[in-house]
Structure formats: structure tokens, C-alpha cells
């Protein structure tokens, strides 16, 4: 992936003196694919009739690692001019509740703004209250279902306008 995206580091008591590194990666990266398979398995437990996720061609993928171990991921998918969709935000269950999702989302928003994205969209399911709460705490406002989510009774969609970088 692009070397122009700096790694960011964060410390948290959960991780002792170790630093979590957030870095860009290829969406096909083995660690990213491992996280995505965990996400898919988890979503199938919540939504057993969920169709297989679509193949994505994101313009940016971020991964959070601790000592090279993948802990979380997120991707940015172009939607239309100046608009992108957040895809596949996932944190390994054993490290949830310690700010990693917020950190990944913040980094994704910063990178999106630098790429000229002004509006971020995201869809999550109505049976995922933690995700809904995260997006609302991060300033995302509820909107009507858009694109492929129109008519989906479990979809909850949100948007956030970003400041110019």
C-alpha cells in the first residue's frame, strides 16, 4: 500500500507498554483476510440469512496491529464524487471496548478528508447496538437507507460530513 500513509501509534493500559500500530495495507493482505473471515463468521451468528458479502475494491484499507498481531480493520470504498462508504469495521472481540474502533475510524476519516472525501456513509444492522452507538458518538447522523440497502429492513444507515483537509 502507499508509503505516504504514516503509521500511527497508541498506548492503552490493556496493551501494557506495547503500542498498537495502525497502518495502511492491501485489502488482500493475509492479516486483513483473517480479520474479515472473523467478521463474516460473527455477522452470520447475528444474521443467519445474510448473503455472502460482496467483493470490494476499497481505495484504502487500514489494519491495527499489536506486535504484528492483527486486532482490527476498516476499509474505505468510493461511492460517488466526494463520497465514500465505510466498510468492514471490525475489532477482535477480546480487545473491544478500548478505543480501537474509534481510533481506526478517526484515522480513516483523516485519510478520506486528505483524499477529497467530504461525506462519509456507513451501514450497519439493527441488531448491532454497539456499532450504532459508536457511529453516533463519532458524529454520524441517521439517514434513510441508500444504494444497496434501500428496502433492507435490518439496515441502519448514517452519514457524516468531513471538514476539508
C-alpha positions, -999 to +999 in steps of 0.1 A: +000+000+000+010+036-002+041+045+018+027+081+021+003+070+049+021+071+082+018+045+108+000+059+139+006+045+174-015+045+205-009+032+240-036+018+263-035+002+297-049-030+281-018-034+260+007-026+288+037-009+274+032-021+238+019+001+211-009-006+187+002+004+152-024+015+126-012+012+091-025+010+055-025-024+040-036-042+008-072-054+012-060-088+001-034-089+029-034-122+047-040-105+081-068-084+067-084-115+052-082-133+086-100-104+102-126-103+075-133-140+079-138-135+116-162-106+109-182-127+084-185-155+109-197-131+136-222-115+113-236-149+104-242-156+140-263-124+143-279-125+108-281-162+098-298-154+064-272-128+055-260-131+019-223-135+013-206-101+014-198-085-019-163-084-032-148-049-025-123-027-042-116-002-015-094+028-021-080+025+014-077-003+040-064+001+075-053-025+100-045-022+137-017-045+150-001-052+183+033-069+179+023-078+144-009-095+156-040-081+137-066-066+161-089-047+138-096-033+104-116-009+083-119+000+046-130+030+026-150+023-005-156+050-031-193+057-035-196+088-057-177+120-063-166+133-029-185+105-011-171+072+003-186+044+024-170+028+055-168-009+051-157-039+072-150-021+105-141-049+128-123-053+162-113-087+176-137-095+204-110-099+231-099-063+227-132-044+222-141-015+245-106+000+245-109+026+217-096+007+187-127+011+166-127+048+174-090+050+165-094+032+132-125+053+123-107+086+132-077+076+110-099+066+082-118+099+083-085+118+083-072+099+053-105+103+035-105+141+040-070+143+026-082+124-005-110+149-010-138+129+005-164+153+021-192+129+030-189+095+047-216+069+046-220+038+067-245+010+070-248-014+100-275-038+112-303-030+136-290-059+159-256-042+164-262-016+191-225-012+198-218-002+162-248+021+161-237+038+193-201+041+180-212+059+148-235+082+167-208+091+193-184+098+164-209+123+149-227+102+123-263+111+118-291+087+108-302+088+072-326+068+050-311+036+035-291+043+004-279+023-026-280-014-020-296-010+015-328+005+002-356-018+013-334-038+037-354-039+069-324-045+092-302-017+077-294+013+097-276+040+077-256+070+088-236+099+073-210+124+084-197+155+066-160+159+069-141+192+071-118+199+042-082+188+049 
